[in-house]
Amino acid sequence: MANIIIVEDDINLSTIYKQKLTEGGHNVTVVPDTEAVKQILTVKPSLVLLDILMPNVSGLDILREVKADTMGSVIPIILLTNVAEDTSIAKGLQYGAYGYLLKSETTPDQVLSRVNMALEETVPAAP
C-alpha cells in the first residue's frame, strides 16, 4: 500500500481517482492546490497525481517548487491533465515530472495501472 496525494480541482474526478486508487490498495489524500506544496513536503507521499490547470496555483509551479526541495525531488509526480500542449508537457518533464496522462484519454483503471507501474519503477526494493 502506497501513500498517494492527488492535487485536482475537479471534485468529481478527484473522487473517482481516489476511489479507484483506494480499491487498488492505496492510501489516498486529495489536497487543494493552495496547500499542495506544504502537504507534499510534509507527508512525503510515495507518488503524486498533479493537475496542471487549477484555479489558484499552476500545477507546473507546484511541480517546480516540490522538485526544488531535497526531500521532494525524489517523489514521483505524474501530471494528470487535459492540457495536451507540447510546451506544457515538455515543461513538466523538464521540471522533473515522472510522466503525464491525459484525463480525456485515460480511464480510472488506466490511472491505477500507471500509478502501480510508476510505484514499481521508483520504490527501492526491500533488502
DSSP file (Angstrom, degrees, kcal/mol; ACC not computed):
  #  RESIDUE AA STRUCTURE BP1 BP2  ACC     N-H-->O    O-->H-N    N-H-->O    O-->H-N    TCO  KAPPA ALPHA  PHI   PSI    X-CA   Y-CA   Z-CA
    1    1 A M              0   0    0      0, 0.0     2,-0.3     0, 0.0    25,-0.2   0.000 360.0 360.0 360.0 129.4    0.0    0.0    0.0
    2    2 A A        -     0   0    0     23,-0.1    25,-2.6    43,-0.0     2,-0.6  -0.802 360.0-121.9-110.3 152.0    1.4    3.4   -1.0
    3    3 A N  E     -a   27   0A   0     -2,-0.3    43,-2.5    23,-0.2    44,-1.2  -0.837  37.3-176.1 -90.4 123.6    0.5    6.8    0.2
    4    4 A I  E     -ab  28  47A   0     23,-3.0    25,-2.3    -2,-0.6     2,-0.5  -0.963  16.5-155.4-126.2 137.3   -0.7    8.9   -2.7
    5    5 A I  E     -ab  29  48A   0     42,-1.9    44,-2.6    -2,-0.4     2,-0.5  -0.944   7.2-159.9-109.9 133.0   -1.6   12.6   -2.9
    6    6 A I  E     -ab  30  49A   0     23,-2.8    25,-2.9    -2,-0.5     2,-0.6  -0.956   4.4-168.6-109.8 127.8   -4.0   13.8   -5.6
    7    7 A V  E     + b   0  50A   0     42,-3.0    44,-2.7    -2,-0.5     2,-0.3  -0.914  33.8 137.7-115.4 101.1   -4.0   17.5   -6.5
    8    8 A E        -     0   0    0     -2,-0.6    46,-0.1    23,-0.5     6,-0.1  -0.981  43.8-156.5-150.3 126.9   -7.0   18.1   -8.7
    9    9 A D  S    S+     0   0    0     -2,-0.3     2,-0.9    44,-0.3     3,-0.1   0.662  74.6  90.0 -83.4 -15.7   -9.6   20.9   -8.6
   10   10 A D     >  -     0   0    0      1,-0.2     4,-2.8     2,-0.1     5,-0.2  -0.727  63.9-161.2 -83.7 108.1  -12.4   18.9  -10.3
   11   11 A I  H  > S+     0   0    0     -2,-0.9     4,-2.1     1,-0.2     5,-0.2   0.871  87.2  52.6 -60.1 -40.0  -14.2   17.3   -7.3
   12   12 A N  H  > S+     0   0    0      2,-0.2     4,-2.1     1,-0.2    -1,-0.2   0.937 113.0  43.6 -62.9 -46.4  -15.8   14.6   -9.4
   13   13 A L  H  > S+     0   0    0      1,-0.2     4,-3.0     2,-0.2     5,-0.3   0.925 112.6  51.1 -65.4 -44.3  -12.6   13.5  -11.0
   14   14 A S  H  X S+     0   0    0     -4,-2.8     4,-2.5     1,-0.2    -1,-0.2   0.881 110.7  50.3 -62.7 -35.7  -10.6   13.6   -7.7
   15   15 A T  H  X S+     0   0    0     -4,-2.1     4,-2.5    -5,-0.2    -1,-0.2   0.914 111.8  47.4 -65.5 -43.4  -13.4   11.4   -6.1
   16   16 A I  H  X S+     0   0    0     -4,-2.1     4,-2.4     2,-0.2    -2,-0.2   0.936 115.0  45.3 -63.4 -47.3  -13.3    8.9   -9.0
   17   17 A Y  H  X S+     0   0    0     -4,-3.0     4,-2.7     1,-0.2     5,-0.3   0.912 112.9  50.6 -64.4 -42.1   -9.5    8.7   -8.9
   18   18 A K  H  X S+     0   0    0     -4,-2.5     4,-2.5    -5,-0.3     5,-0.2   0.934 111.5  48.1 -61.4 -45.5   -9.4    8.4   -5.1
   19   19 A Q  H  X S+     0   0    0     -4,-2.5     4,-2.5     2,-0.2    -2,-0.2   0.928 113.4  46.8 -61.1 -46.2  -12.0    5.6   -5.1
   20   20 A K  H  X S+     0   0    0     -4,-2.4     4,-1.3     1,-0.2    -2,-0.2   0.914 114.8  45.7 -65.1 -43.1  -10.1    3.7   -7.9
   21   21 A L  H  <>S+     0   0    0     -4,-2.7     5,-2.2     2,-0.2    -1,-0.2   0.865 112.4  51.5 -69.1 -35.2   -6.7    4.0   -6.2
   22   22 A T  H ><5S+     0   0    0     -4,-2.5     3,-1.9    -5,-0.3    -2,-0.2   0.914 108.0  51.8 -65.3 -43.2   -8.2    3.1   -2.8
   23   23 A E  H 3<5S+     0   0    0     -4,-2.5    -1,-0.2     1,-0.3    -2,-0.2   0.822 103.9  59.9 -60.4 -30.0   -9.8    0.0   -4.4
   24   24 A G  T 3<5S-     0   0    0     -4,-1.3    -1,-0.3    -5,-0.2    -2,-0.2   0.399 128.7 -98.5 -80.5   3.8   -6.3   -0.8   -5.7
   25   25 A G  T < 5S+     0   0    0     -3,-1.9     2,-0.3     1,-0.3    -3,-0.2   0.606  80.1 130.6  95.6  13.2   -5.0   -0.9   -2.1
   26   26 A H      < -     0   0    0     -5,-2.2     2,-0.7   -25,-0.2    -1,-0.3  -0.685  58.9-125.4-102.9 154.7   -3.5    2.6   -1.8
   27   27 A N  E     -a    3   0A   0    -25,-2.6   -23,-3.0    -2,-0.3     2,-0.4  -0.881  38.8-168.6 -94.4 116.8   -4.0    5.3    0.9
   28   28 A V  E     -a    4   0A   0     -2,-0.7     2,-0.4   -25,-0.2   -23,-0.2  -0.904  17.2-175.2-120.8 135.7   -5.1    8.4   -0.9
   29   29 A T  E     -a    5   0A   0    -25,-2.3   -23,-2.8    -2,-0.4     2,-0.5  -0.994  16.2-146.4-125.4 132.6   -5.5   12.0    0.1
   30   30 A V  E     -a    6   0A   0     -2,-0.4   -23,-0.2   -25,-0.2   -25,-0.0  -0.873  21.3-170.8 -98.2 129.7   -6.9   14.8   -2.1
   31   31 A V        -     0   0    0    -25,-2.9   -23,-0.5    -2,-0.5     5,-0.1  -0.954  22.0-118.5-124.6 136.7   -5.3   18.1   -1.5
   32   32 A P    >>  -     0   0    0      0, 0.0     3,-1.5     0, 0.0     4,-0.6  -0.376  30.7-112.7 -70.4 154.9   -6.3   21.6   -2.8
   33   33 A D  G >4 S+     0   0    0      1,-0.3     3,-0.8     2,-0.2     4,-0.5   0.830 114.4  60.1 -57.3 -34.8   -3.8   23.4   -5.0
   34   34 A T  G 34 S+     0   0    0      1,-0.2    -1,-0.3     2,-0.1     4,-0.2   0.716 114.8  34.6 -69.4 -19.6   -3.2   26.1   -2.4
   35   35 A E  G <> S+     0   0    0     -3,-1.5     4,-2.6     2,-0.1     5,-0.2   0.356  90.4 102.2-111.0   3.0   -1.9   23.5    0.2
   36   36 A A  H <X S+     0   0    0     -3,-0.8     4,-3.0    -4,-0.6     5,-0.3   0.918  79.8  45.0 -60.2 -52.8   -0.2   21.1   -2.3
   37   37 A V  H  > S+     0   0    0     -4,-0.5     4,-2.5     1,-0.2     5,-0.2   0.941 116.3  46.6 -60.1 -48.2    3.4   22.0   -1.8
   38   38 A K  H  > S+     0   0    0      1,-0.2     4,-1.8     2,-0.2    -1,-0.2   0.929 115.9  45.0 -59.4 -47.2    3.2   22.1    2.0
   39   39 A Q  H  X S+     0   0    0     -4,-2.6     4,-3.2     2,-0.2     5,-0.4   0.909 112.9  49.9 -66.0 -42.4    1.3   18.8    2.2
   40   40 A I  H  X S+     0   0    0     -4,-3.0     4,-2.2    -5,-0.2    -1,-0.2   0.930 114.6  43.9 -62.6 -44.9    3.6   17.0   -0.3
   41   41 A L  H  < S+     0   0    0     -4,-2.5    -1,-0.2    -5,-0.3    -2,-0.2   0.776 119.0  44.1 -73.6 -25.0    6.7   18.1    1.5
   42   42 A T  H  < S+     0   0    0     -4,-1.8    -2,-0.2    -5,-0.2    -3,-0.2   0.920 122.3  34.5 -80.8 -48.7    5.2   17.3    4.9
   43   43 A V  H  < S-     0   0    0     -4,-3.2    -3,-0.2    -5,-0.2    -2,-0.2   0.831  86.6-154.2 -76.7 -33.8    3.6   13.9    4.1
   44   44 A K     <  -     0   0    0     -4,-2.2    -3,-0.1    -5,-0.4   -41,-0.1   0.979  22.0-157.9  53.2  63.2    6.3   12.8    1.6
   45   45 A P        -     0   0    0      0, 0.0   -41,-0.2     0, 0.0     3,-0.1  -0.116  26.2-116.8 -67.3 166.8    3.9   10.5   -0.3
   46   46 A S  S    S-     0   0    0    -43,-2.5     2,-0.3     1,-0.3   -42,-0.2   0.774  95.2  -3.7 -71.6 -26.9    5.0    7.6   -2.4
   47   47 A L  E     -b    4   0A   0    -44,-1.2   -42,-1.9    28,-0.1     2,-0.4  -0.979  62.5-144.7-163.4 153.3    3.6    9.3   -5.5
   48   48 A V  E     -bc   5  77A   0     28,-2.1    30,-3.0    -2,-0.3     2,-0.6  -0.993   3.7-155.1-127.6 134.5    1.6   12.5   -6.5
   49   49 A L  E     -bc   6  78A   0    -44,-2.6   -42,-3.0    -2,-0.4     2,-0.5  -0.956  26.8-171.5-101.5 122.7   -1.0   12.9   -9.2
   50   50 A L  E     -bc   7  79A   0     28,-2.7    30,-2.1    -2,-0.6   -42,-0.2  -0.960  18.9-145.8-129.3 120.8   -1.0   16.5  -10.2
   51   51 A D        -     0   0    0    -44,-2.7    30,-0.2    -2,-0.5     3,-0.1  -0.501   8.8-150.6 -73.9 149.9   -3.3   18.5  -12.4
   52   52 A I  S    S+     0   0    0     28,-0.2     7,-3.2     1,-0.2     2,-0.8   0.906  80.4  55.3 -87.0 -49.3   -1.7   21.3  -14.4
   53   53 A L        +     0   0    0      5,-0.2   -44,-0.3     6,-0.1    -1,-0.2  -0.773  68.0 150.3 -95.3 111.3   -4.5   23.8  -14.7
   54   54 A M        -     0   0    0     -2,-0.8     5,-0.0     3,-0.1   -46,-0.0  -0.918  52.0-111.5-135.9 161.9   -6.0   24.8  -11.4
   55   55 A P  S    S+     0   0    0      0, 0.0     3,-0.1     0, 0.0    -1,-0.1   0.807 105.5  18.8 -68.3 -32.5   -7.8   28.0  -10.2
   56   56 A N  S    S+     0   0    0      1,-0.3     2,-0.4    -3,-0.0    -3,-0.0   0.822 126.1  24.7-109.2 -41.1   -5.2   29.3   -7.7
   57   57 A V  S    S-     0   0    0      4,-0.0    -1,-0.3     3,-0.0     2,-0.2  -0.993  77.1-117.6-133.4 133.6   -1.8   27.8   -8.3
   58   58 A S     >  -     0   0    0     -2,-0.4     4,-2.1     1,-0.1     3,-0.3  -0.454  17.4-134.5 -68.0 137.4   -0.4   26.3  -11.5
   59   59 A G  H  > S+     0   0    0     -7,-3.2     4,-2.7     1,-0.2    -7,-0.2   0.841 108.0  57.6 -59.8 -33.0    0.5   22.6  -11.3
   60   60 A L  H  > S+     0   0    0     -8,-0.4     4,-2.5     2,-0.2    -1,-0.2   0.874 105.5  49.7 -66.5 -35.8    3.7   23.4  -13.1
   61   61 A D  H  > S+     0   0    0     -3,-0.3     4,-2.3     2,-0.2    -2,-0.2   0.905 111.6  48.7 -66.9 -40.8    4.6   25.9  -10.3
   62   62 A I  H  X S+     0   0    0     -4,-2.1     4,-2.7     2,-0.2     5,-0.2   0.943 112.4  49.0 -61.1 -47.5    3.8   23.2   -7.6
   63   63 A L  H  X S+     0   0    0     -4,-2.7     4,-2.7     1,-0.2     5,-0.2   0.933 111.6  48.2 -57.5 -49.1    5.9   20.7   -9.5
   64   64 A R  H  X S+     0   0    0     -4,-2.5     4,-1.3     1,-0.2    -1,-0.2   0.899 113.3  47.5 -60.8 -42.2    8.9   23.1   -9.8
   65   65 A E  H  X S+     0   0    0     -4,-2.3     4,-0.6     2,-0.2    -1,-0.2   0.912 113.7  46.5 -68.3 -42.5    8.7   24.0   -6.1
   66   66 A V  H >< S+     0   0    0     -4,-2.7     3,-1.1     1,-0.2     6,-0.2   0.931 113.0  49.3 -64.7 -44.7    8.4   20.4   -4.9
   67   67 A K  H 3< S+     0   0    0     -4,-2.7    -1,-0.2     1,-0.3    -2,-0.2   0.732 103.1  61.6 -69.8 -21.6   11.3   19.2   -7.1
   68   68 A A  H 3< S+     0   0    0     -4,-1.3     2,-0.3    -5,-0.2    -1,-0.3   0.691  90.1  85.1 -75.4 -18.4   13.5   22.1   -5.9
   69   69 A D  S <X S-     0   0    0     -3,-1.1     4,-2.1    -4,-0.6     0, 0.0  -0.660  82.5-132.3 -85.7 138.5   13.3   20.7   -2.4
   70   70 A T  T  4 S+     0   0    0     -2,-0.3     4,-0.4     1,-0.2    -1,-0.1   0.912 107.8  41.0 -56.4 -46.2   15.8   18.0   -1.5
   71   71 A M  T >4 S+     0   0    0      1,-0.2     3,-0.7     2,-0.2    -1,-0.2   0.867 117.1  48.8 -71.5 -36.3   13.1   15.7    0.0
   72   72 A G  G >4 S+     0   0    0     -6,-0.2     3,-1.5     1,-0.2    -2,-0.2   0.738  93.0  76.5 -75.2 -23.0   10.6   16.5   -2.7
   73   73 A S  G 3< S+     0   0    0     -4,-2.1    -1,-0.2     1,-0.3    -2,-0.2   0.740  94.2  50.6 -63.3 -22.4   13.0   15.8   -5.5
   74   74 A V  G <  S+     0   0    0     -3,-0.7    -1,-0.3    -4,-0.4    -2,-0.2   0.525  84.9 101.9 -93.5  -5.7   12.7   12.1   -5.1
   75   75 A I  S <  S-     0   0    0     -3,-1.5     2,-0.3    -4,-0.2   -28,-0.1  -0.678  74.9-127.4 -81.8 121.6    8.9   11.9   -5.1
   76   76 A P        -     0   0    0      0, 0.0   -28,-2.1     0, 0.0     2,-0.5  -0.517  26.4-166.1 -69.5 131.8    7.5   10.7   -8.4
   77   77 A I  E     -c   48   0A   0     19,-0.4    21,-2.8    -2,-0.3    22,-1.0  -0.979   6.3-162.7-123.7 122.1    4.9   13.1   -9.8
   78   78 A I  E     -cd  49  99A   0    -30,-3.0   -28,-2.7    -2,-0.5     2,-0.5  -0.909  18.6-134.2-103.5 125.4    2.6   12.2  -12.6
   79   79 A L  E     -cd  50 100A   0     20,-2.7    22,-3.1    -2,-0.5     2,-0.6  -0.676  19.3-169.6 -78.3 125.2    0.9   15.1  -14.4
   80   80 A L  E     + d   0 101A   0    -30,-2.1     2,-0.3    -2,-0.5   -28,-0.2  -0.933  32.5 135.3-118.5 103.7   -2.8   14.2  -14.9
   81   81 A T  E     - d   0 102A   0     20,-2.5    22,-2.1    -2,-0.6    23,-0.3  -0.914  63.9-134.0-149.9 164.3   -4.2   16.9  -17.2
   82   82 A N  S    S+     0   0    0     -2,-0.3     2,-0.9    20,-0.2    20,-0.1   0.376  76.6 108.5 -99.2  -1.0   -6.3   17.8  -20.1
   83   83 A V        +     0   0    0      1,-0.2    -2,-0.1     2,-0.0     6,-0.0  -0.680  39.7 173.6 -80.9 106.3   -3.6   20.1  -21.4
   84   84 A A        +     0   0    0     -2,-0.9     2,-0.2     4,-0.1    -1,-0.2   0.213  31.4 131.9 -98.2  14.6   -2.2   18.4  -24.4
   85   85 A E     >  -     0   0    0      1,-0.2     4,-2.1     2,-0.0     5,-0.2  -0.481  58.2-139.0 -69.5 133.2    0.1   21.2  -25.4
   86   86 A D  H  > S+     0   0    0     -2,-0.2     4,-2.8     1,-0.2     5,-0.2   0.860 101.8  55.9 -59.5 -35.6    3.6   20.1  -26.2
   87   87 A T  H  > S+     0   0    0      2,-0.2     4,-2.5     1,-0.2    -1,-0.2   0.914 108.3  46.1 -67.5 -41.7    5.0   23.1  -24.3
   88   88 A S  H  > S+     0   0    0      2,-0.2     4,-2.4     1,-0.2    -1,-0.2   0.923 116.3  45.2 -65.5 -43.7    3.2   22.3  -21.0
   89   89 A I  H  X S+     0   0    0     -4,-2.1     4,-2.5     2,-0.2     5,-0.2   0.925 113.6  49.8 -65.7 -44.3    4.1   18.7  -21.2
   90   90 A A  H  X S+     0   0    0     -4,-2.8     4,-2.5    -5,-0.2    -2,-0.2   0.908 111.5  48.9 -61.9 -42.1    7.7   19.5  -22.1
   91   91 A K  H  X S+     0   0    0     -4,-2.5     4,-2.6     2,-0.2    -1,-0.2   0.931 110.3  51.7 -62.5 -44.5    8.0   22.0  -19.2
   92   92 A G  H  <>S+     0   0    0     -4,-2.4     5,-2.7     1,-0.2     4,-0.4   0.915 112.6  44.3 -58.8 -44.5    6.5   19.4  -16.8
   93   93 A L  H ><5S+     0   0    0     -4,-2.5     3,-0.9     3,-0.2    -1,-0.2   0.881 112.5  52.7 -68.1 -37.7    9.1   16.8  -17.8
   94   94 A Q  H 3<5S+     0   0    0     -4,-2.5    -2,-0.2     1,-0.2    -1,-0.2   0.877 106.7  53.5 -63.0 -37.9   11.8   19.4  -17.7
   95   95 A Y  T 3<5S-     0   0    0     -4,-2.6    -1,-0.2    -5,-0.2    -2,-0.2   0.552 132.1 -90.5 -76.7  -7.2   10.8   20.3  -14.1
   96   96 A G  T < 5 +     0   0    0     -3,-0.9   -19,-0.4    -4,-0.4    -3,-0.2   0.590  65.8 161.7 112.8  12.1   11.1   16.7  -13.1
   97   97 A A      < -     0   0    0     -5,-2.7    -1,-0.2    -6,-0.2   -19,-0.2  -0.373  38.2-139.5 -62.2 143.4    7.6   15.1  -13.7
   98   98 A Y        -     0   0    0    -21,-2.8     2,-0.3     1,-0.2   -20,-0.2   0.829  69.7 -54.2 -71.4 -32.8    7.8   11.3  -13.8
   99   99 A G  E     -d   78   0A   0    -22,-1.0   -20,-2.7    -7,-0.1     2,-0.3  -0.963  54.9-112.0 177.3-171.3    5.3   11.3  -16.7
  100  100 A Y  E     -d   79   0A   0     -2,-0.3     2,-0.4   -22,-0.2   -20,-0.2  -0.993  10.4-160.2-148.7 154.9    1.9   12.5  -17.7
  101  101 A L  E     -d   80   0A   0    -22,-3.1   -20,-2.5    -2,-0.3     2,-0.6  -0.998  22.3-129.9-132.8 138.0   -1.6   11.2  -18.5
  102  102 A L  E >>  -d   81   0A   0     -2,-0.4     3,-1.5   -22,-0.2     4,-0.5  -0.801  14.5-147.7 -88.4 120.5   -4.3   13.0  -20.5
  103  103 A K  G >4 S+     0   0    0    -22,-2.1     3,-1.1    -2,-0.6   -21,-0.2   0.876  96.1  55.3 -54.7 -42.0   -7.5   12.8  -18.5
  104  104 A S  G 34 S+     0   0    0    -23,-0.3    -1,-0.3     1,-0.3   -22,-0.1   0.683 115.9  37.9 -68.7 -16.7   -9.7   12.7  -21.6
  105  105 A E  G <4 S+     0   0    0     -3,-1.5     2,-0.5     1,-0.1    -1,-0.3   0.308 105.2  77.5-115.0   7.3   -7.8    9.7  -22.9
  106  106 A T    <<  -     0   0    0     -3,-1.1    -1,-0.1    -4,-0.5    -5,-0.0  -0.970  63.7-149.1-128.4 122.8   -7.2    7.8  -19.7
  107  107 A T     >  -     0   0    0     -2,-0.5     4,-2.1     1,-0.1     3,-0.2  -0.422  33.5-108.3 -79.4 160.9   -9.8    5.7  -17.7
  108  108 A P  H  > S+     0   0    0      0, 0.0     4,-2.3     0, 0.0     5,-0.2   0.867 122.3  55.4 -56.8 -36.0   -9.6    5.4  -13.9
  109  109 A D  H  > S+     0   0    0      1,-0.2     4,-2.3     2,-0.2     5,-0.1   0.893 107.5  48.8 -63.2 -38.8   -8.4    1.8  -14.4
  110  110 A Q  H  > S+     0   0    0      2,-0.2     4,-2.6    -3,-0.2    -1,-0.2   0.861 108.2  54.0 -69.1 -34.9   -5.6    3.0  -16.6
  111  111 A V  H  X S+     0   0    0     -4,-2.1     4,-2.7     2,-0.2    -2,-0.2   0.944 110.0  47.5 -61.8 -47.0   -4.7    5.6  -14.0
  112  112 A L  H  X S+     0   0    0     -4,-2.3     4,-2.7     1,-0.2    -2,-0.2   0.918 112.2  49.7 -59.2 -44.6   -4.4    2.8  -11.4
  113  113 A S  H  X S+     0   0    0     -4,-2.3     4,-2.2     1,-0.2    -1,-0.2   0.912 112.4  46.8 -61.8 -43.5   -2.3    0.7  -13.7
  114  114 A R  H  X S+     0   0    0     -4,-2.6     4,-2.6     2,-0.2    -2,-0.2   0.889 112.0  50.8 -67.3 -39.5    0.1    3.6  -14.4
  115  115 A V  H  X S+     0   0    0     -4,-2.7     4,-2.6     2,-0.2    -2,-0.2   0.940 111.1  48.2 -62.3 -47.4    0.4    4.5  -10.7
  116  116 A N  H  X S+     0   0    0     -4,-2.7     4,-2.2     1,-0.2    -2,-0.2   0.901 112.5  49.0 -60.9 -41.0    1.2    0.9   -9.9
  117  117 A M  H  X S+     0   0    0     -4,-2.2     4,-2.1     2,-0.2    -1,-0.2   0.923 111.4  49.2 -64.7 -44.0    3.8    0.8  -12.7
  118  118 A A  H  X S+     0   0    0     -4,-2.6     4,-1.6     1,-0.2    -2,-0.2   0.901 110.7  50.7 -62.5 -40.7    5.4    4.0  -11.5
  119  119 A L  H  X S+     0   0    0     -4,-2.6     4,-2.3     1,-0.2    -1,-0.2   0.905 109.9  49.6 -64.0 -41.4    5.5    2.8   -7.9
  120  120 A E  H  < S+     0   0    0     -4,-2.2    -1,-0.2     1,-0.2    -2,-0.2   0.884 114.3  46.1 -62.9 -37.7    7.2   -0.5   -9.0
  121  121 A E  H  < S+     0   0    0     -4,-2.1    -1,-0.2    -5,-0.2    -2,-0.2   0.737 122.2  33.4 -78.2 -23.0    9.7    1.5  -11.0
  122  122 A T  H  < S+     0   0    0     -4,-1.6    -2,-0.2    -5,-0.2    -3,-0.2   0.662  93.5  87.7-112.5 -18.6   10.5    4.1   -8.4
  123  123 A V  S  < S-     0   0    0     -4,-2.3     3,-0.1    -5,-0.2   -77,-0.0  -0.727  80.2-120.8 -85.7 124.4   10.3    2.4   -5.0
  124  124 A P        -     0   0    0      0, 0.0     2,-0.1     0, 0.0    -2,-0.1  -0.316  31.5-104.9 -62.8 144.8   13.6    0.8   -4.0
  125  125 A A        -     0   0    0      1,-0.1    -5,-0.0     2,-0.1     0, 0.0  -0.387  37.9-104.5 -68.1 146.1   13.4   -2.9   -3.3
  126  126 A A              0   0    0      1,-0.1    -1,-0.1    -3,-0.1    -3,-0.0  -0.458 360.0 360.0 -69.6 143.0   13.5   -4.1    0.3
  127  127 A P              0   0    0      0, 0.0    -1,-0.1     0, 0.0    -2,-0.1   0.497 360.0 360.0 -68.2 360.0   16.9   -5.5    1.4
